[in-house]
Amino acid sequence: MTTRKKKSRVIYPGTFDPITNGHLSLIERACHLFDELIVAVAKNGGKNPLFNFNDRIKLIEQTIRRKSFNRNVTVIGFDGLLADFAVKNKAQAIVRGLRAVSDFEIEFQMALMNRKLARDVETVFLMPSLSWVYLSSTIVRDVARHGGDISGLVPRPVWKAFNLKIETKK
Ligand code: COA
């Protein structure tokens, strides 16, 4: 009798305001490790996003469509507790990025809280490429707002969306 191995399904959550090359690096790494990846876009995440909920989802969809790994990646928006979303979507783990030691404390706290809320859902940490450890969505927004070149920091659809925002403001 052959036993079929259960497919691994993980969630990569964030506000993604907007998705950057650092996030993309994490998505690529997670895709190599797991069978299915759900990129979960938080509606609010306690922040006041520049890009609205639908645009943040759309920009990730456009980004992954340009890549060859789109078969096992889906993008879903969520509101409410991440732990509930993970259970509802039958995910075994939450993937989070660790860029520097400074990320660790909050990540550790969130991982333990998520485990308390959903005890079967583990948190897995991955490191983005070294080139992106200094990157955050806030810094990208700030550089763009001041007219700096962000073309090497974000996927092309995001770069276009920023240009559109700047054009419509003129
Ligand atoms: N490359 C580049 N930047 C990265 C990155 C990477 N690999 N990983 C994280 N970042 C950046 C993000 O862009 C973000 O930048 P910003 O603060 O300038 O916008 C920053 O690091 C923090 O990102 P992250 O830690 O992923 O936070 P987030 O706000 O994107 O996501 C949620 C946090 C949505 C996952 C969390 O708030 C959540 O789970 N909310 C749901 C409610 C809930 O369950 N609360 C209880 C949690 S225990």
Residues whose N, C-alpha, C, O or C-beta is under 5 A from the ligand:
A	BS01	COA	P13 G14 T15 F16 T20 G22 H23 L26 A42 G45 G80 L81 L82 A83 G97 M110 M113 N114 P128 W132 L135 S136 S137 T138 I139
